[in-house]
Amino acid sequence: SEMLPMLLQGLRSIGWWAAPTPRPSLSATSLPHASKGAALSALRSASRVQAARVLSSPVDRDLAIPLLECFLLQICEMYLELQAARDVAEALLISFEQMAEAAQAIDAIRRDGLLTLSEALRHAVQGGYFGEAKEMIQQMTVPLLQAYLPHASESLAQMVHALLSRGPAAYAEPLLLVSAVALGFPEAPMYIDAFGSV
């Protein structure tokens, strides 16, 4: 199934979703802000199908690229939810538990035995990052990008650039934090030029 790539392509083509108060730079065709939750949920559901495909062909790295973009969007949303959480109960990111299969598929690509994306996601779902949104970015992004860099550096840079230029304005801070993590890797000199437009 090409469900996840098709959903992502559709969201890119319309400029994702509008802000609660639309800003002039947003595409006129952006999804209404009220549709954001449904769109994110659809992405999470589709990621489970894509994860199964990745697990069945772990050597086909192109199959895993849509999971990177999906996780990038979800991490931005997790960051915003944690920033807005007033207590631990509000920091329980239960809806993001649907990304568990995708996290397992990405961990299967890595196979380095270090902190796993699955562990970081589980900690987030359980409210473990309450008051620590930036720490969540670090703990989620390091194992995520270890699976994709340096071979998918151009894809990652294009995703970040597209979201910064046409996506929700609130995503700017988490996206820049993700970029900082990517540029902190030892392999960064191999792909730093790709992030020149970020």
PyMOL commands that set and color helices and strands:
alter all, ss='L'
color gray80, all
select helices_A, chain A and resi 3-14+33-56+61-84+89-91+94-110+117-125+133-146+153-166+169-183+188-190+192-195
alter helices_A, ss='H'
color red, helices_A
deselect
rebuild
show_as cartoon
